[in-house]
């Protein structure tokens, strides 16, 4: 009888071995869920950045003032009748 119980315990352990270790195990599923969550967070960040870029492109395509504003901010554009003042904070 002890031999039968020993064989049954060994069989049960062997059947559960794949459940805990190996392909499709709990550890692998947890790892994949963490990877999916991290990728979804990164995708959300990139989607927000893309939305900002699309809005900027739409703005630049449809409004002439947006192009001039961008040139003033990034390239230091000034008109002929304007005076440029540079304020330096200590």
C-alpha positions as CSV (number, residue, x, y, z in Angstrom):
1,X,0.0,0.0,0.0
2,X,2.9,2.4,0.8
3,X,4.3,1.7,-2.7
4,X,1.0,2.6,-4.3
5,X,0.8,5.9,-2.4
6,X,4.4,6.7,-3.3
7,X,3.7,6.1,-7.0
8,X,0.6,8.2,-6.9
9,X,2.4,11.1,-5.2
10,X,5.2,10.9,-7.8
11,X,2.7,10.9,-10.6
12,X,0.9,13.9,-9.1
13,X,4.2,15.8,-8.7
14,X,5.2,15.0,-12.3
15,X,1.8,16.2,-13.5
16,X,2.1,19.5,-11.6
17,X,5.7,20.0,-12.7
18,X,4.7,21.5,-16.0
19,X,2.1,23.7,-14.2
20,X,4.8,25.4,-12.1
21,X,7.9,25.2,-14.4
22,X,8.2,25.3,-18.2
23,X,6.2,26.6,-21.1
24,X,2.8,27.9,-20.1
25,X,3.6,27.8,-16.4
26,X,2.3,30.3,-13.9
27,X,5.6,32.0,-13.7
28,X,5.7,32.5,-17.4
29,X,2.1,33.8,-17.5
30,X,2.9,36.3,-14.7
31,X,6.0,37.4,-16.6
32,X,4.1,37.9,-19.8
33,X,1.4,39.9,-18.0
34,X,4.0,42.2,-16.6
35,X,5.6,42.6,-20.0
36,X,2.2,43.4,-21.5
37,X,1.4,46.0,-18.9
38,X,4.8,47.7,-19.4
39,X,4.2,47.7,-23.2
40,X,0.7,49.1,-22.8
41,X,2.1,51.9,-20.7
42,X,4.8,52.7,-23.2
43,X,2.2,52.6,-26.0
44,X,0.0,55.0,-24.2
45,X,2.9,57.4,-23.8
46,X,3.7,57.2,-27.5
47,X,0.1,57.6,-28.5
48,X,-0.1,60.8,-26.4
49,X,3.1,62.1,-28.1
50,X,1.7,61.2,-31.5
51,X,-1.5,63.1,-30.8
52,X,0.5,66.2,-29.8
53,X,2.5,65.9,-33.0
54,X,-0.6,65.5,-35.2
55,X,-2.2,68.6,-33.6
56,X,1.0,70.6,-34.2
57,X,1.1,69.5,-37.9
58,X,-2.6,70.4,-38.3
59,X,-1.9,73.7,-36.8
60,X,1.1,74.4,-39.0
61,X,-0.9,73.4,-42.1
62,X,-3.9,75.5,-41.5
63,X,-2.7,78.6,-39.8
64,X,-0.2,81.0,-41.2
65,X,0.4,82.6,-37.8
66,X,1.5,79.3,-36.4
67,X,4.4,79.1,-38.8
68,X,5.4,82.6,-38.0
69,X,5.2,82.0,-34.3
70,X,7.3,78.8,-34.6
71,X,9.9,80.7,-36.6
72,X,10.0,83.4,-33.9
73,X,10.4,80.9,-31.1
74,X,12.9,78.5,-32.7
75,X,14.8,80.6,-35.2
76,X,14.7,84.1,-33.6
77,X,12.8,85.7,-36.5
78,X,12.2,89.4,-36.1
79,X,10.5,91.8,-38.6
80,X,12.3,94.8,-40.0
81,X,10.2,97.3,-38.0
82,X,10.7,95.4,-34.7
83,X,13.3,95.8,-32.0
84,X,14.7,92.7,-30.3
85,X,15.4,92.8,-26.6
86,X,17.2,90.0,-24.9
87,X,16.5,89.8,-21.2
88,X,19.1,87.9,-19.2
89,X,18.2,86.8,-15.7
90,X,21.0,86.8,-13.1
